[in-house]
Amino acid sequence: MDAPPRRRSIARLVGPAALVAAVLFGAIGTARAHEEYVVDEEREVAAGEFLREALTDPLVVGPLLAGALVVLAAIGSYLAVRPAQRDVAAFRAAMREYTAYVPWLLRISIGIPLIGAGFGGYFISPALGLEARLLQVALGFLLLFGLATRLVALLTLAAYLVGLAIDSVLLLQLEFVPGTLAIALLGGGRPSGDHVLQRVAGASGTVYGRFDPIYDYARDFQERIEPYRAFLPTIVRVGLGCTFVSLGLGQKLLRPGIALAVVDRYDLTAVVPAGPELWVLGAGLSEVGLGLALLVGFFTRASAATAIGVFTLTLFALPDDPVLAHVSLFGLASALLITGSGPYAVDGWLERYGADRGADEPDADVSGTA
């Protein structure tokens, strides 16, 4: 029997998506790191040598294993007991009230960094000193106002991909891919210029409605794309997960020299009495683990909240790190707090398993936005 059309269409996306992921992760080794925003030079440390020495040091391996066991024990205990289910349900219901603002949240998360990059004299990432002021400021303001939103989002994605082809350092802002794709899927939402113009064009007897050239086409397109809005959380969490894995590998585990330089510059071993190797390995493995949790949709809201905490700590711990470089990450993580995991996530299986055991079933995750 043939597969349903929707399943076949999804299957056709798997191959290209896997190819894109392979290309992105293949470029990790050449990407520079967020740490380059705050240090000028890195230590000459080979990744293989660093990992070999660190993983044979009991003072490094011991705390890492202990931390992993604590995390696993906490997750296992929660799944076994499932405490505060009514609180979880109430939280999700509260998050659902913000659903209409997800398009606006995503627009400002990409628009503000674009405007900052334009006036700052760099291209998307502070690590790429390529000035494109007019382009970035124009795209940024159009996203903020929500004018021609889907088209502008796709143009922003195209500009990012061109920049990535020029310099792989733009992998530092990999979150621009899921961010712009999510905006292109949702459109401007409310509040936005697109929404206002659409309402005026659709009102009976308006002068603008007689001259608007795209109202009918836009309405038909929205109807065709409506079934795919359910995949918004999937796009955001997979993209954010890939970003975390890329940063954890490219910044720390595969390039420890730059991370060790940051530890030295800010004397982080005095903040937490741990060796530099433990700092680098702990941070790198934590980012990779968090990224994988987001990729598979495991405790998605908790992972998103953890990501926001990581960004916040980074801003306080590294005062020289440009805040605008993290705005898009904040926005995507905040969107996941609202939407939850979406389709094709471990969370969905865990909820069904909890319901089968007779636990209070939480409110369903938000899968799309108006």
C-alpha positions as CSV (number, residue, x, y, z in Angstrom):
1,M,0.0,0.0,0.0
2,D,1.3,3.5,-0.9
3,A,2.3,5.8,2.0
4,P,0.0,8.7,2.7
5,P,0.8,11.8,0.6
6,R,1.8,13.8,3.8
7,R,4.2,11.0,4.9
8,R,5.7,10.8,1.4
9,S,6.3,14.5,1.3
10,I,8.0,14.4,4.7
11,A,10.1,11.5,3.5
12,R,11.3,13.5,0.5
13,L,12.6,16.1,2.9
14,V,14.7,13.7,4.9
15,G,17.4,13.2,2.3
16,P,18.1,17.0,1.7
17,A,17.9,17.7,5.4
18,A,20.5,15.0,6.1
19,L,22.7,16.4,3.4
20,V,22.5,19.9,4.8
21,A,23.3,18.6,8.3
22,A,26.3,16.7,7.0
23,V,27.7,19.7,5.2
24,L,27.2,21.9,8.3
25,F,28.8,19.5,10.7
26,G,31.6,18.8,8.2
27,A,32.5,22.5,8.4
28,I,32.7,22.6,12.2
29,G,36.4,21.9,12.3
30,T,37.0,25.1,10.3
31,A,34.6,27.3,12.1
32,R,35.8,29.9,14.6
33,A,34.3,30.2,18.0
34,H,32.2,32.6,20.0
35,E,35.2,32.8,22.3
36,E,37.0,34.7,19.5
37,Y,34.8,37.6,20.3
38,V,36.7,38.0,23.6
39,V,40.2,36.6,23.0
40,D,42.7,37.5,20.3
41,E,44.9,34.5,20.5
42,E,44.4,30.8,21.3
43,R,46.8,28.3,22.7
44,E,48.5,25.9,20.4
45,V,46.8,22.7,21.6
46,A,45.9,19.8,19.4
47,A,42.4,18.4,20.1
48,G,43.6,14.8,20.1
49,E,46.3,15.5,22.6
50,F,44.1,17.6,24.8
51,L,41.4,14.9,24.9
52,R,43.8,12.1,25.6
53,E,45.4,13.9,28.5
54,A,42.2,15.2,30.0
55,L,40.4,11.8,29.8
56,T,43.2,10.0,31.6
57,D,43.2,12.5,34.5
58,P,41.0,11.3,37.4
59,L,40.5,14.9,38.5
60,V,38.8,15.5,35.2
61,V,37.0,12.2,34.5
62,G,35.7,11.8,38.1
63,P,33.7,15.0,38.3
64,L,32.4,14.5,34.7
65,L,31.2,11.0,35.6
66,A,29.7,12.2,38.9
67,G,27.9,15.1,37.1
68,A,26.5,12.7,34.4
69,L,25.3,10.3,37.1
70,V,23.5,13.1,39.0
71,V,21.8,14.2,35.8
72,L,20.7,10.7,34.8
73,A,19.5,10.0,38.4
74,A,17.4,13.2,38.4
75,I,15.8,12.4,35.0
76,G,15.1,8.8,36.0
77,S,13.6,9.9,39.4
78,Y,11.4,12.4,37.7
79,L,10.1,9.9,35.1
80,A,9.5,7.3,37.8
81,V,7.6,9.7,40.2
82,R,6.3,12.4,37.8
83,P,5.8,15.0,40.5
84,A,3.8,18.2,40.2
85,Q,2.0,17.2,37.0
86,R,-0.8,19.7,37.7
87,D,1.9,22.4,37.9
88,V,3.3,21.3,34.6
89,A,-0.1,21.3,33.0
90,A,-0.8,24.8,34.3
91,F,2.5,26.1,33.0
92,R,1.8,24.7,29.6
93,A,-1.6,26.3,29.6
94,A,0.0,29.6,30.5
95,M,2.5,29.3,27.7
96,R,-0.3,28.6,25.2
97,E,-1.6,32.1,25.9
98,Y,1.5,33.5,24.3
99,T,1.1,31.5,21.1
100,A,-0.1,34.5,19.0
101,Y,3.2,36.3,19.8
102,V,5.5,33.6,18.5
103,P,5.9,35.2,15.0
104,W,6.6,38.6,16.6
105,L,9.1,37.0,19.0
106,L,10.9,35.3,16.1
107,R,10.9,38.4,14.0
108,I,12.6,40.6,16.6
109,S,15.0,37.7,17.4
110,I,16.4,37.9,13.8
111,G,15.6,41.5,13.0
112,I,17.5,43.2,15.9
113,P,20.8,41.3,15.3
114,L,20.6,42.2,11.6
115,I,20.2,45.9,12.4
116,G,23.0,45.7,15.0
117,A,25.2,43.9,12.5
118,G,24.5,46.6,9.9
119,F,25.4,49.5,12.1
120,G,28.2,47.5,13.8
121,G,30.1,47.0,10.5
122,Y,30.1,43.2,10.4
123,F,28.0,40.6,8.6
124,I,25.6,38.7,10.8
125,S,28.4,37.5,13.1
126,P,30.8,39.8,14.9
127,A,33.6,37.4,13.8
128,L,33.0,38.3,10.1
129,G,34.1,41.8,9.4
130,L,32.3,42.2,6.2
131,E,30.2,45.4,6.0
132,A,26.7,45.2,4.4
133,R,25.0,48.0,6.3
134,L,22.2,48.9,3.9
135,L,21.2,45.2,3.2
136,Q,21.1,44.2,6.8
137,V,19.4,47.3,8.2
138,A,16.8,47.1,5.5
139,L,16.1,43.4,6.1
140,G,16.1,43.9,9.9
141,F,13.6,46.7,9.9
142,L,11.3,44.9,7.5
143,L,11.3,41.9,9.8
144,L,10.6,44.2,12.8
145,F,7.7,45.9,11.1
146,G,6.5,42.6,9.6
147,L,6.3,43.8,6.0
148,A,6.6,41.2,3.2
149,T,7.6,39.0,6.1
150,R,7.9,35.6,4.3
151,L,9.8,37.0,1.4
152,V,12.2,39.0,3.6
153,A,12.8,35.9,5.8
154,L,13.8,33.9,2.7
155,L,16.0,36.8,1.5
156,T,17.7,36.8,4.9
157,L,18.3,33.1,4.7
158,A,19.8,33.4,1.2
159,A,22.1,36.2,2.4
160,Y,23.2,34.0,5.3
161,L,23.9,31.0,3.1
162,V,25.9,33.2,0.7
163,G,27.9,34.5,3.6
164,L,28.4,31.0,4.9
165,A,29.8,30.0,1.5
166,I,32.3,32.9,1.7
167,D,33.4,32.2,5.3
168,S,32.4,29.2,7.5
169,V,32.7,31.4,10.6
170,L,29.0,32.1,10.1
171,L,28.4,28.7,11.5
172,L,28.6,30.6,14.8
173,Q,25.1,32.0,13.9
174,L,23.7,28.7,12.6
175,E,20.4,29.6,14.4
176,F,19.7,32.0,11.6
177,V,18.7,29.0,9.5
178,P,15.8,27.7,11.7
179,G,14.9,31.2,12.7
180,T,14.4,32.4,9.1
181,L,12.7,29.2,8.1
182,A,10.3,29.5,11.0
183,I,9.4,33.1,10.1
184,A,8.9,32.1,6.5
185,L,6.5,29.3,7.7
186,L,4.5,31.5,10.1
187,G,4.5,34.9,8.3
188,G,4.2,38.1,10.1
189,G,1.5,37.2,12.6
190,R,0.3,39.9,15.0
191,P,1.3,42.7,15.4
192,S,2.7,43.2,11.9
193,G,2.3,45.4,8.9
194,D,1.3,42.4,6.9
195,H,-1.6,41.7,9.2
196,V,-2.8,45.3,9.0
197,L,-2.6,45.5,5.2
198,Q,-4.3,42.2,4.8
199,R,-7.2,43.3,7.0
200,V,-7.6,46.5,5.1
201,A,-7.4,44.7,1.7
202,G,-9.9,42.2,2.8
203,A,-12.4,44.7,4.1
204,S,-15.4,45.4,1.9
205,G,-15.3,48.6,-0.2
206,T,-11.8,49.8,0.7
207,V,-9.8,51.8,-1.9
208,Y,-6.7,49.9,-1.0
209,G,-8.4,46.6,-1.5
210,R,-9.1,47.4,-5.2
211,F,-5.4,48.0,-5.8
212,D,-3.7,45.4,-3.6
213,P,-2.0,43.0,-6.0
214,I,-1.2,40.1,-3.6
215,Y,-4.2,39.8,-1.2
216,D,-5.8,36.8,-3.0
217,Y,-2.5,35.1,-3.7
218,A,-1.4,35.5,0.0
219,R,-4.7,34.1,1.3
220,D,-4.4,31.1,-1.0
221,F,-0.8,30.5,0.0
222,Q,-1.7,30.7,3.7
223,E,-4.3,28.1,3.2
224,R,-1.9,25.7,1.4
225,I,0.8,26.1,4.0
226,E,-1.5,25.9,7.1
227,P,-1.0,22.1,7.6
228,Y,2.8,22.5,7.8
229,R,2.6,25.0,10.7
230,A,2.5,22.1,13.1
231,F,6.2,21.5,12.3
232,L,7.3,24.9,13.6
233,P,8.5,23.6,16.9
234,T,10.4,20.8,15.2
235,I,12.2,23.2,12.9
236,V,13.2,25.5,15.8
237,R,14.3,22.8,18.2
238,V,16.3,20.8,15.6
239,G,18.0,24.0,14.4
240,L,18.7,25.1,17.9
241,G,20.0,21.6,18.8
242,C,22.3,21.6,15.8
243,T,23.6,25.0,16.9
244,F,24.4,23.8,20.4
245,V,26.1,20.7,19.1
246,S,28.1,22.7,16.6
247,L,29.2,25.2,19.3
248,G,30.1,22.5,21.8
249,L,32.2,20.6,19.3
250,G,33.6,23.5,17.3
251,Q,34.4,25.8,20.2
252,K,35.6,23.5,22.8
253,L,36.0,19.8,22.2
254,L,37.6,20.1,18.7
255,R,39.3,23.4,19.4
256,P,40.3,23.5,23.0
257,G,43.0,26.1,22.6
258,I,40.6,29.0,22.2
259,A,38.5,27.8,25.1
260,L,41.5,27.4,27.4
261,A,42.5,31.0,26.5
262,V,39.1,32.2,27.7
263,V,39.5,30.3,31.0
264,D,42.8,32.0,31.5
265,R,41.6,35.5,30.5
266,Y,38.7,35.5,33.0
267,D,40.4,33.4,35.6
268,L,37.4,31.0,35.7
269,T,39.3,28.5,37.8
270,A,39.1,31.0,40.6
271,V,35.3,31.3,40.2
272,V,34.8,27.5,40.4
273,P,37.8,25.6,41.8
274,A,38.3,23.2,38.8
275,G,41.1,22.7,36.4
276,P,41.1,24.4,32.9
277,E,40.7,21.0,31.3
278,L,37.6,20.2,33.3
279,W,36.1,23.6,32.5
280,V,36.6,23.1,28.8
281,L,35.4,19.5,28.7
282,G,32.5,20.1,31.1
283,A,31.3,23.1,29.0
284,G,31.7,21.3,25.7
285,L,30.0,18.1,26.8
286,S,27.2,20.1,28.4
287,E,26.5,22.0,25.2
288,V,26.6,18.9,23.1
289,G,24.3,17.1,25.5
290,L,21.8,20.0,25.6
291,G,21.9,20.1,21.8
292,L,21.2,16.4,21.4
293,A,18.3,16.7,23.9
294,L,16.8,19.5,21.8
295,L,17.4,17.5,18.6
296,V,15.4,14.5,19.7
297,G,12.8,16.6,21.7
298,F,13.7,15.3,25.1
299,F,12.3,17.5,27.9
300,T,12.1,20.3,25.4
301,R,10.8,23.1,27.6
302,A,13.3,22.2,30.4
303,S,16.1,22.1,27.8
304,A,15.0,25.5,26.4
305,A,15.0,27.0,29.9
306,T,18.4,25.5,30.5
307,A,19.7,27.1,27.2
308,I,18.4,30.5,28.3
309,G,20.2,30.0,31.6
310,V,23.4,29.1,29.8
311,F,23.2,32.2,27.6
312,T,22.6,34.4,30.6
313,L,25.5,33.0,32.5
314,T,27.7,33.5,29.5
315,L,26.8,37.2,29.2
316,F,27.7,37.7,32.9
317,A,30.8,35.5,32.8
318,L,32.2,37.0,29.6
319,P,31.4,40.7,29.8
320,D,33.2,41.4,26.5
321,D,30.9,39.0,24.6
322,P,28.6,41.0,22.3
323,V,25.0,40.7,23.5
324,L,23.6,41.0,20.0
325,A,25.3,37.8,19.0
326,H,23.0,35.9,21.4
327,V,19.7,37.6,20.8
328,S,18.6,35.2,18.2
329,L,19.4,32.2,20.5
330,F,17.4,33.8,23.3
331,G,14.5,34.2,20.9
332,L,14.5,30.6,19.6
333,A,14.8,29.1,23.1
334,S,11.9,31.4,24.3
335,A,9.8,30.3,21.4
336,L,10.3,26.6,22.4
337,L,9.1,27.5,25.9
338,I,5.8,28.5,24.3
339,T,5.5,25.8,21.7
340,G,7.0,22.8,23.3
341,S,8.5,20.0,21.3
342,G,6.1,19.6,18.4
343,P,6.0,16.5,16.2
344,Y,8.7,13.8,16.0
345,A,9.9,14.2,19.6
346,V,10.7,11.9,22.5
347,D,8.4,14.1,24.6
348,G,5.4,12.9,22.7
349,W,6.2,9.3,23.6
350,L,6.8,10.2,27.2
351,E,3.5,11.9,27.5
352,R,1.7,8.9,26.0
353,Y,3.6,6.6,28.3
354,G,2.6,8.8,31.3
355,A,-1.0,8.8,30.3
356,D,-1.0,5.0,29.9
357,R,0.3,4.8,33.5
358,G,-2.6,6.9,34.7
359,A,-0.7,10.1,35.4
360,D,-2.4,13.4,34.9
361,E,-2.1,14.1,31.2
362,P,-0.6,17.6,30.6
363,D,-2.0,20.0,28.2
364,A,-0.9,19.3,24.6
365,D,2.0,21.2,23.3
366,V,1.3,24.1,21.0
367,S,2.1,22.9,17.5
368,G,1.4,26.0,15.4
369,T,0.6,29.7,15.6
370,A,-1.9,32.0,14.2
